[in-house]
């Protein structure tokens, strides 16, 4: 799209900063995003127990507990964004958190796999607000590189969830059944809901956007025709596909391939923790090096790492320690790229931040979930589908950003 300013230009209106203390703002953003993550990560140790109790025939079918949730997480974002632009961020977020708590309560009481999946779909659709509305709140307050910095700091705190959640899920299973995990998520949701209601004011300034089909379609059109918005949304979607493939298949890989079920929590914590390290690095250097250079470099490194994984598999040299080391580096690349992709996609969307965030989130999460599920369902007792799928996703991502940037990659500004 000619004439569109770069993702790091300063053409948008300046932001006044967080409406509450900066540290509390970052932690609250992280806490909201973490609710969606624990809905995945706490489930990982419970998948075998869920399958056994609800009569799920094959291990690959258990992945649907994760996959259907991710699909709901993507689809729900189309709803929350326009509503947040029309009615404000607060009421939409609070209503969504309430529904998420109810969905987890229903899941805890499920007597069939079908009812559980229905509750997971509803829960994913509701908790989608913690992504789309949260990003809109941050965009209400910050823009460009400052927004990328805030998102990186929030993700550092947020990454406590995937590091701790599998261990917490395993601990809950020690004291109770998998149903108790859903009950704990419902309680945590209630706590965050009260905190948000008491402390976070409305951040949508000025007149609310009247809801109309025509205006909604125009918002979608603007989001999908902006070069940076569409390009970096699609790039993020392909990377999400590789990430979701790992999340849906890691339990089977650790248990079946490496026969190390007791180490699942350590494996996931070790690999996911690298995303926090990457986001800490990003928050320190993004203002100096720029979002383009960091994210493009991360994708290039991901291609090298995933290519090495494929080569190691064919050479027969893979073991659990090497898998964890290379997967941790892979997760670091995800973390370094995604925060910057989000910021660049949102740069010129200030006037329709809620709608834009919803469309971008729908595309990136739903497409990512479909890609991830396709890779995950290819699991047949080896790590090759994951490694080869990650390599393909990384190559496609590089191609997308090359087209978006008209071949001018790795620029600092």
LUMKE-758823 format. One record per residue (C-alpha): x negated, y, z negated; residue in one letter. Coordinates in Angstrom, 2 decimals. Layout:
+---------+---------+---------+------+
:       x :       y :       z : code :
+---------+---------+---------+------+
:       X :       Y :       Z :    a :
...
+---------+---------+---------+------+
END
This chain:
+---------+---------+---------+------+
:       x :       y :       z : code :
+---------+---------+---------+------+
:    0.00 :    0.00 :    0.00 :    x :
:   -1.78 :    3.12 :    1.20 :    x :
:   -2.01 :    6.14 :   -1.01 :    x :
:   -1.59 :    4.14 :   -4.22 :    x :
:   -4.10 :    5.18 :   -6.86 :    x :
:   -6.49 :    2.62 :   -8.21 :    x :
:   -5.51 :    0.71 :  -11.34 :    x :
:   -7.88 :    2.80 :  -13.39 :    x :
:   -6.90 :    6.23 :  -12.12 :    x :
:   -5.52 :    8.80 :  -14.50 :    x :
:   -2.58 :    9.86 :  -12.41 :    x :
:    0.01 :    8.68 :  -14.91 :    x :
:    1.26 :   10.80 :  -17.75 :    x :
:   -0.97 :   10.70 :  -20.85 :    x :
:    0.22 :    8.59 :  -23.76 :    x :
:    0.48 :    9.76 :  -27.37 :    x :
:   -0.74 :    6.54 :  -28.95 :    x :
:    0.86 :    4.05 :  -31.31 :    x :
:    3.94 :    5.22 :  -33.28 :    x :
:    2.61 :    3.45 :  -36.40 :    x :
:   -0.94 :    2.93 :  -37.66 :    x :
:   -3.21 :    1.63 :  -34.91 :    x :
:   -4.26 :   -1.49 :  -36.78 :    x :
:   -0.71 :   -2.37 :  -37.76 :    x :
:    0.40 :   -1.75 :  -34.19 :    x :
:   -2.22 :   -4.15 :  -32.82 :    x :
:   -1.41 :   -6.82 :  -35.41 :    x :
:    2.33 :   -6.48 :  -34.77 :    x :
:    1.84 :   -6.80 :  -31.01 :    x :
:   -0.28 :   -9.88 :  -31.68 :    x :
:    2.29 :  -11.33 :  -34.06 :    x :
:    5.09 :  -10.91 :  -31.55 :    x :
:    3.08 :  -12.58 :  -28.80 :    x :
:    2.02 :  -15.35 :  -31.18 :    x :
:    5.63 :  -16.45 :  -31.67 :    x :
:    5.74 :  -17.59 :  -28.07 :    x :
:    2.38 :  -19.34 :  -28.37 :    x :
:    3.16 :  -21.35 :  -31.49 :    x :
:    6.22 :  -22.69 :  -29.70 :    x :
:    3.71 :  -24.52 :  -27.51 :    x :
:    0.68 :  -25.12 :  -29.68 :    x :
:    2.38 :  -26.46 :  -32.80 :    x :
:    4.14 :  -29.02 :  -30.62 :    x :
:    0.99 :  -30.68 :  -29.30 :    x :
:    0.39 :  -33.08 :  -32.23 :    x :
:    4.12 :  -33.85 :  -32.38 :    x :
:    4.64 :  -34.99 :  -28.77 :    x :
:    4.08 :  -38.72 :  -29.48 :    x :
:    6.46 :  -38.61 :  -32.48 :    x :
:    9.12 :  -36.75 :  -30.48 :    x :
:    8.83 :  -39.25 :  -27.65 :    x :
:    9.10 :  -42.21 :  -30.00 :    x :
:   12.07 :  -40.83 :  -31.96 :    x :
:   14.08 :  -39.66 :  -28.94 :    x :
:   13.29 :  -42.60 :  -26.68 :    x :
:   11.09 :  -40.91 :  -24.06 :    x :
:    9.79 :  -43.66 :  -21.81 :    x :
:    6.45 :  -42.35 :  -20.50 :    x :
:    3.74 :  -40.06 :  -21.82 :    x :
:    3.99 :  -37.73 :  -18.82 :    x :
:    7.69 :  -37.16 :  -19.59 :    x :
:    6.72 :  -35.78 :  -22.99 :    x :
:    5.09 :  -32.89 :  -21.15 :    x :
:    8.61 :  -31.61 :  -20.40 :    x :
:    8.85 :  -30.42 :  -24.03 :    x :
:    6.14 :  -27.91 :  -23.13 :    x :
:    6.96 :  -27.35 :  -19.45 :    x :
:   10.69 :  -26.56 :  -19.88 :    x :
:    9.81 :  -24.07 :  -22.61 :    x :
:    7.34 :  -22.32 :  -20.29 :    x :
:    9.91 :  -22.18 :  -17.49 :    x :
:   12.38 :  -20.55 :  -19.88 :    x :
:    9.63 :  -18.18 :  -20.99 :    x :
:    9.19 :  -17.05 :  -17.41 :    x :
:   12.84 :  -16.89 :  -16.37 :    x :
:   13.92 :  -15.03 :  -19.50 :    x :
:   11.70 :  -12.10 :  -18.68 :    x :
:   13.94 :  -11.07 :  -15.78 :    x :
:   16.66 :  -10.39 :  -18.34 :    x :
:   14.79 :   -8.64 :  -21.13 :    x :
:   12.97 :   -6.03 :  -19.05 :    x :
:   15.98 :   -4.26 :  -17.50 :    x :
:   17.85 :   -4.46 :  -20.81 :    x :
:   14.88 :   -2.89 :  -22.60 :    x :
:   14.82 :   -0.03 :  -20.08 :    x :
:   18.55 :    0.54 :  -20.53 :    x :
:   19.15 :    0.01 :  -24.25 :    x :
:   15.67 :    0.54 :  -25.69 :    x :
:   12.91 :   -1.73 :  -26.92 :    x :
:   14.13 :   -2.24 :  -30.50 :    x :
:   17.62 :   -3.73 :  -29.99 :    x :
:   16.49 :   -6.05 :  -27.21 :    x :
:   13.53 :   -7.34 :  -29.20 :    x :
:   15.54 :   -7.88 :  -32.37 :    x :
:   18.34 :   -9.68 :  -30.53 :    x :
:   15.85 :  -11.93 :  -28.76 :    x :
:   14.06 :  -12.82 :  -31.99 :    x :
:   17.39 :  -13.75 :  -33.57 :    x :
:   18.23 :  -16.07 :  -30.65 :    x :
:   14.76 :  -17.61 :  -30.80 :    x :
:   15.28 :  -18.49 :  -34.44 :    x :
:   18.65 :  -20.08 :  -33.65 :    x :
:   17.18 :  -22.10 :  -30.76 :    x :
:   14.51 :  -23.55 :  -33.04 :    x :
:   17.13 :  -24.46 :  -35.61 :    x :
:   19.08 :  -26.33 :  -32.91 :    x :
:   15.89 :  -28.08 :  -31.79 :    x :
:   15.26 :  -29.20 :  -35.36 :    x :
:   18.69 :  -30.86 :  -35.43 :    x :
:   18.52 :  -32.41 :  -31.93 :    x :
:   19.61 :  -36.02 :  -31.68 :    x :
:   18.72 :  -36.50 :  -28.01 :    x :
:   15.90 :  -35.54 :  -25.70 :    x :
:   18.36 :  -33.68 :  -23.46 :    x :
:   19.59 :  -31.48 :  -26.33 :    x :
:   16.02 :  -30.82 :  -27.40 :    x :
:   15.08 :  -29.70 :  -23.89 :    x :
:   18.16 :  -27.46 :  -23.75 :    x :
:   17.16 :  -25.83 :  -27.02 :    x :
:   13.60 :  -25.43 :  -25.75 :    x :
:   14.84 :  -23.76 :  -22.56 :    x :
:   16.97 :  -21.36 :  -24.61 :    x :
:   14.11 :  -20.71 :  -27.01 :    x :
:   11.68 :  -20.00 :  -24.20 :    x :
:   14.16 :  -17.62 :  -22.56 :    x :
:   14.66 :  -15.74 :  -25.83 :    x :
:   11.01 :  -15.52 :  -26.86 :    x :
:   10.18 :  -14.14 :  -23.41 :    x :
:   11.02 :  -10.76 :  -24.94 :    x :
:    7.89 :  -10.99 :  -27.05 :    x :
:    5.92 :  -10.74 :  -23.84 :    x :
:    7.86 :   -8.41 :  -21.59 :    x :
:    9.18 :   -5.99 :  -24.21 :    x :
:    5.90 :   -6.02 :  -26.11 :    x :
:    3.96 :   -5.09 :  -22.97 :    x :
:    6.52 :   -2.36 :  -22.28 :    x :
:    6.01 :   -1.03 :  -25.83 :    x :
:    2.25 :   -0.94 :  -25.33 :    x :
:    2.73 :    0.72 :  -21.93 :    x :
:    4.99 :    3.31 :  -23.59 :    x :
:    2.06 :    4.27 :  -25.78 :    x :
:   -1.05 :    3.66 :  -23.65 :    x :
:   -2.15 :    3.46 :  -20.03 :    x :
:   -5.06 :    2.15 :  -17.96 :    x :
:   -8.25 :    1.21 :  -19.79 :    x :
:   -6.91 :    2.19 :  -23.23 :    x :
:   -4.01 :   -0.19 :  -22.60 :    x :
:   -6.46 :   -2.93 :  -21.59 :    x :
:   -8.37 :   -2.30 :  -24.83 :    x :
:   -5.22 :   -2.50 :  -26.97 :    x :
:   -4.14 :   -5.70 :  -25.24 :    x :
:   -7.58 :   -7.23 :  -25.72 :    x :
:   -7.62 :   -6.38 :  -29.43 :    x :
:   -4.10 :   -7.75 :  -29.82 :    x :
:   -5.05 :  -10.95 :  -28.02 :    x :
:   -8.03 :  -11.38 :  -30.35 :    x :
:   -5.64 :  -11.41 :  -33.31 :    x :
:   -3.07 :  -13.38 :  -31.32 :    x :
:   -5.65 :  -16.09 :  -30.61 :    x :
:   -5.51 :  -17.10 :  -34.27 :    x :
:   -2.23 :  -18.81 :  -33.32 :    x :
:   -3.52 :  -21.36 :  -30.77 :    x :
:   -6.59 :  -22.00 :  -32.93 :    x :
:   -4.61 :  -22.67 :  -36.11 :    x :
:   -1.23 :  -23.84 :  -34.77 :    x :
:   -2.14 :  -27.43 :  -33.79 :    x :
:   -3.74 :  -27.98 :  -37.20 :    x :
:   -0.69 :  -26.48 :  -38.89 :    x :
:    1.54 :  -28.72 :  -36.79 :    x :
:   -0.50 :  -31.76 :  -37.82 :    x :
:   -0.29 :  -30.73 :  -41.48 :    x :
:    3.48 :  -30.39 :  -41.23 :    x :
:    3.68 :  -33.87 :  -39.74 :    x :
:    1.75 :  -35.16 :  -42.76 :    x :
:    4.45 :  -33.84 :  -45.09 :    x :
:    7.50 :  -34.28 :  -42.87 :    x :
:    8.77 :  -35.06 :  -39.38 :    x :
:    8.48 :  -33.14 :  -36.13 :    x :
:   11.82 :  -31.51 :  -36.98 :    x :
:   10.13 :  -29.59 :  -39.77 :    x :
:    7.86 :  -27.91 :  -37.22 :    x :
:   10.86 :  -26.27 :  -35.55 :    x :
:   12.15 :  -25.18 :  -38.98 :    x :
:    8.82 :  -23.52 :  -39.78 :    x :
:    8.88 :  -21.67 :  -36.45 :    x :
:   12.39 :  -20.42 :  -37.24 :    x :
:   11.22 :  -19.09 :  -40.62 :    x :
:    8.17 :  -17.37 :  -39.10 :    x :
:   10.45 :  -15.77 :  -36.51 :    x :
:   12.69 :  -14.39 :  -39.26 :    x :
:    9.67 :  -12.85 :  -41.01 :    x :
:    8.45 :  -11.12 :  -37.84 :    x :
:   12.00 :   -9.93 :  -37.08 :    x :
:   12.27 :   -8.22 :  -40.47 :    x :
:    8.80 :   -6.66 :  -40.11 :    x :
:    9.60 :   -5.31 :  -36.64 :    x :
:   12.99 :   -3.96 :  -37.73 :    x :
:   11.52 :   -2.12 :  -40.72 :    x :
:    8.37 :   -0.68 :  -39.17 :    x :
:    8.54 :   -0.29 :  -35.39 :    x :
:   10.47 :    2.77 :  -34.15 :    x :
:   11.88 :    3.07 :  -30.68 :    x :
:    9.09 :    3.81 :  -28.18 :    x :
:   11.18 :    4.44 :  -25.06 :    x :
:   11.17 :    8.21 :  -24.75 :    x :
:   13.65 :   10.40 :  -22.89 :    x :
:   16.92 :    9.42 :  -21.29 :    x :
:   17.67 :    5.74 :  -20.95 :    x :
:   17.83 :    4.28 :  -17.46 :    x :
:   21.51 :    3.58 :  -16.62 :    x :
:   22.02 :   -0.07 :  -15.76 :    x :
:   23.15 :   -0.70 :  -12.20 :    x :
:   22.51 :   -3.40 :   -9.65 :    x :
:   21.16 :   -0.86 :   -7.19 :    x :
:   18.74 :    0.61 :   -9.71 :    x :
:   17.66 :   -2.86 :  -10.77 :    x :
:   16.99 :   -3.90 :   -7.18 :    x :
:   15.04 :   -0.69 :   -6.64 :    x :
:   12.93 :   -1.45 :   -9.71 :    x :
:   12.24 :   -4.93 :   -8.36 :    x :
:   11.35 :   -3.44 :   -4.97 :    x :
:    8.92 :   -0.95 :   -6.48 :    x :
:    7.26 :   -3.68 :   -8.53 :    x :
:    6.93 :   -6.09 :   -5.63 :    x :
:    5.74 :   -3.53 :   -3.06 :    x :
:    3.08 :   -1.88 :   -5.20 :    x :
:   -0.24 :   -3.33 :   -4.09 :    x :
:   -1.79 :   -3.60 :   -7.55 :    x :
:    1.37 :   -4.85 :   -9.22 :    x :
:    2.04 :   -7.68 :   -6.77 :    x :
:   -1.59 :   -8.61 :   -6.18 :    x :
:   -2.65 :   -8.90 :   -9.79 :    x :
:    0.63 :  -10.54 :  -10.79 :    x :
:    0.07 :  -13.32 :   -8.25 :    x :
:   -3.57 :  -13.60 :   -9.29 :    x :
:   -2.48 :  -13.96 :  -12.89 :    x :
:    0.09 :  -16.59 :  -11.93 :    x :
:   -2.47 :  -18.89 :  -10.35 :    x :
:   -4.75 :  -18.57 :  -13.37 :    x :
:   -1.79 :  -19.25 :  -15.65 :    x :
:   -1.19 :  -22.42 :  -13.67 :    x :
:   -4.64 :  -23.73 :  -14.58 :    x :
:   -4.20 :  -22.69 :  -18.20 :    x :
:   -0.79 :  -24.35 :  -18.49 :    x :
:   -2.17 :  -27.50 :  -16.88 :    x :
:   -4.71 :  -27.75 :  -19.68 :    x :
:   -2.13 :  -27.07 :  -22.39 :    x :
:    0.33 :  -29.68 :  -21.12 :    x :
:   -2.27 :  -32.41 :  -20.61 :    x :
:   -4.85 :  -31.84 :  -23.36 :    x :
:   -3.13 :  -34.20 :  -25.80 :    x :
:   -3.20 :  -37.04 :  -23.27 :    x :
:   -6.77 :  -36.27 :  -22.20 :    x :
:   -8.18 :  -36.29 :  -25.72 :    x :
:   -6.19 :  -39.37 :  -26.71 :    x :
:   -6.37 :  -41.48 :  -23.55 :    x :
:   -9.56 :  -40.45 :  -21.78 :    x :
:  -11.83 :  -39.85 :  -24.76 :    x :
:  -10.04 :  -41.99 :  -27.37 :    x :
:  -10.41 :  -39.17 :  -29.89 :    x :
:   -6.87 :  -38.43 :  -31.08 :    x :
:   -8.08 :  -37.45 :  -34.55 :    x :
:  -10.17 :  -34.68 :  -33.00 :    x :
:   -7.32 :  -33.11 :  -30.97 :    x :
:   -6.96 :  -30.12 :  -33.28 :    x :
:  -10.69 :  -29.40 :  -33.25 :    x :
:  -10.86 :  -29.71 :  -29.47 :    x :
:   -7.97 :  -27.32 :  -28.93 :    x :
:   -9.20 :  -24.86 :  -31.57 :    x :
:  -12.71 :  -24.86 :  -30.14 :    x :
:  -11.62 :  -24.27 :  -26.58 :    x :
:   -8.87 :  -21.77 :  -27.39 :    x :
:  -11.17 :  -19.85 :  -29.71 :    x :
:  -13.33 :  -18.90 :  -26.75 :    x :
:  -10.42 :  -16.85 :  -25.39 :    x :
:  -10.60 :  -14.72 :  -28.53 :    x :
:  -14.34 :  -14.25 :  -28.04 :    x :
:  -13.75 :  -13.22 :  -24.43 :    x :
:  -11.10 :  -10.69 :  -25.40 :    x :
:  -13.35 :   -9.26 :  -28.10 :    x :
:  -16.05 :   -8.82 :  -25.47 :    x :
:  -13.51 :   -7.24 :  -23.12 :    x :
:  -12.35 :   -4.74 :  -25.75 :    x :
:  -15.95 :   -3.64 :  -26.29 :    x :
:  -17.03 :   -3.19 :  -22.68 :    x :
:  -13.90 :   -2.59 :  -20.57 :    x :
:  -14.06 :    1.20 :  -21.05 :    x :
:  -17.61 :    1.19 :  -19.70 :    x :
:  -17.62 :   -1.54 :  -17.03 :    x :
:  -14.00 :   -1.37 :  -15.88 :    x :
:  -11.21 :   -3.90 :  -15.51 :    x :
:  -12.08 :   -4.82 :  -11.93 :    x :
:  -15.70 :   -5.79 :  -12.53 :    x :
:  -14.91 :   -7.86 :  -15.63 :    x :
:  -11.93 :   -9.75 :  -14.23 :    x :
:  -13.52 :  -10.42 :  -10.84 :    x :
:  -16.69 :  -11.68 :  -12.50 :    x :
:  -14.63 :  -13.97 :  -14.73 :    x :
:  -12.90 :  -15.55 :  -11.73 :    x :
:  -16.21 :  -16.09 :   -9.94 :    x :
:  -17.65 :  -17.76 :  -13.04 :    x :
:  -14.53 :  -19.92 :  -13.34 :    x :
:  -15.10 :  -21.24 :   -9.81 :    x :
:  -18.64 :  -22.26 :  -10.75 :    x :
:  -17.56 :  -23.94 :  -13.99 :    x :
:  -14.63 :  -25.85 :  -12.51 :    x :
:  -16.78 :  -26.91 :   -9.56 :    x :
:  -19.36 :  -28.22 :  -12.03 :    x :
:  -16.61 :  -30.13 :  -13.86 :    x :
:  -15.54 :  -31.86 :  -10.65 :    x :
:  -19.15 :  -32.74 :   -9.79 :    x :
:  -19.81 :  -34.12 :  -13.28 :    x :
:  -16.71 :  -36.30 :  -13.06 :    x :
:  -17.81 :  -37.81 :   -9.75 :    x :
:  -21.31 :  -38.40 :  -11.14 :    x :
:  -19.83 :  -40.19 :  -14.14 :    x :
:  -21.53 :  -37.99 :  -16.71 :    x :
:  -18.50 :  -36.60 :  -18.55 :    x :
:  -18.12 :  -37.05 :  -22.30 :    x :
:  -16.05 :  -35.33 :  -24.99 :    x :
:  -18.75 :  -32.86 :  -26.05 :    x :
:  -19.48 :  -31.77 :  -22.49 :    x :
:  -15.75 :  -31.53 :  -21.76 :    x :
:  -15.20 :  -29.25 :  -24.76 :    x :
:  -18.16 :  -27.00 :  -23.91 :    x :
:  -17.16 :  -26.49 :  -20.28 :    x :
:  -13.46 :  -26.16 :  -21.12 :    x :
:  -14.30 :  -23.52 :  -23.73 :    x :
:  -16.17 :  -21.55 :  -21.06 :    x :
:  -13.15 :  -22.00 :  -18.78 :    x :
:  -10.84 :  -20.59 :  -21.45 :    x :
:  -13.20 :  -17.66 :  -21.90 :    x :
:  -12.82 :  -16.87 :  -18.20 :    x :
:   -9.03 :  -17.02 :  -18.58 :    x :
:   -9.16 :  -14.57 :  -21.48 :    x :
:  -11.50 :  -12.13 :  -19.75 :    x :
:   -9.43 :  -12.08 :  -16.56 :    x :
:   -5.84 :  -12.07 :  -17.81 :    x :
:   -5.93 :   -9.03 :  -20.10 :    x :
:   -7.35 :   -6.94 :  -17.27 :    x :
:   -4.98 :   -8.40 :  -14.67 :    x :
:   -2.03 :   -7.37 :  -16.87 :    x :
:   -3.32 :   -3.85 :  -17.35 :    x :
:   -4.05 :   -3.32 :  -13.64 :    x :
:   -0.67 :   -4.72 :  -12.62 :    x :
:    1.11 :   -2.29 :  -14.98 :    x :
:   -0.94 :    0.83 :  -14.26 :    x :
:    1.50 :    2.56 :  -11.90 :    x :
:    4.69 :    1.15 :  -13.44 :    x :
:    5.18 :    3.69 :  -16.23 :    x :
:    8.64 :    4.84 :  -15.12 :    x :
:    9.99 :    1.28 :  -14.95 :    x :
:    7.68 :   -0.43 :  -17.44 :    x :
:   10.33 :   -2.79 :  -18.80 :    x :
:   11.63 :   -3.90 :  -15.41 :    x :
:    8.14 :   -4.17 :  -13.95 :    x :
:    6.87 :   -6.19 :  -16.89 :    x :
:    9.85 :   -8.53 :  -16.58 :    x :
:    9.30 :   -9.17 :  -12.87 :    x :
:    5.58 :   -9.62 :  -13.32 :    x :
:    6.11 :  -11.91 :  -16.28 :    x :
:    8.73 :  -13.96 :  -14.45 :    x :
:    6.42 :  -14.52 :  -11.50 :    x :
:    3.25 :  -15.21 :  -13.48 :    x :
:    4.76 :  -17.49 :  -16.12 :    x :
:    7.32 :  -19.34 :  -13.98 :    x :
:    4.95 :  -19.89 :  -11.07 :    x :
:    2.20 :  -20.72 :  -13.52 :    x :
:    4.45 :  -23.24 :  -15.28 :    x :
:    5.34 :  -24.94 :  -12.00 :    x :
:    1.68 :  -25.12 :  -10.98 :    x :
:    0.66 :  -26.33 :  -14.42 :    x :
:    3.40 :  -28.95 :  -14.54 :    x :
:    2.41 :  -30.21 :  -11.08 :    x :
:   -1.19 :  -30.62 :  -12.20 :    x :
:   -0.18 :  -32.10 :  -15.53 :    x :
:    2.16 :  -34.65 :  -13.96 :    x :
:   -0.78 :  -35.82 :  -11.84 :    x :
:   -2.51 :  -37.14 :  -14.96 :    x :
:   -3.36 :  -40.80 :  -14.46 :    x :
:   -5.91 :  -41.53 :  -17.14 :    x :
:   -8.73 :  -39.19 :  -15.98 :    x :
:   -9.66 :  -35.51 :  -16.18 :    x :
:  -10.07 :  -35.14 :  -12.41 :    x :
:   -6.57 :  -33.67 :  -11.74 :    x :
:   -7.21 :  -30.95 :  -14.34 :    x :
:  -10.68 :  -30.07 :  -13.06 :    x :
:   -9.75 :  -30.14 :   -9.38 :    x :
:   -6.52 :  -28.24 :  -10.05 :    x :
:   -8.43 :  -25.55 :  -11.97 :    x :
:  -10.92 :  -25.20 :   -9.12 :    x :
:   -8.11 :  -24.77 :   -6.59 :    x :
:   -6.36 :  -22.19 :   -8.79 :    x :
:   -9.59 :  -20.22 :   -9.22 :    x :
:  -10.28 :  -20.18 :   -5.47 :    x :
:   -6.74 :  -19.03 :   -4.70 :    x :
:   -7.03 :  -16.32 :   -7.37 :    x :
:  -10.24 :  -15.01 :   -5.83 :    x :
:   -8.58 :  -14.94 :   -2.42 :    x :
:   -5.61 :  -12.98 :   -3.77 :    x :
:   -7.71 :  -10.32 :   -5.46 :    x :
:   -9.92 :  -10.05 :   -2.36 :    x :
:   -6.83 :   -9.23 :   -0.29 :    x :
:   -5.51 :   -6.87 :   -2.97 :    x :
:   -8.81 :   -4.98 :   -3.15 :    x :
:   -9.36 :   -5.09 :    0.64 :    x :
:  -12.53 :   -7.10 :    0.10 :    x :
:  -14.12 :   -4.60 :   -2.31 :    x :
:  -14.75 :   -6.86 :   -5.30 :    x :
:  -16.74 :   -6.35 :   -8.52 :    x :
:  -16.49 :   -2.57 :   -8.44 :    x :
:  -16.99 :   -0.93 :  -11.86 :    x :
:  -14.40 :    1.76 :  -11.07 :    x :
+---------+---------+---------+------+
END
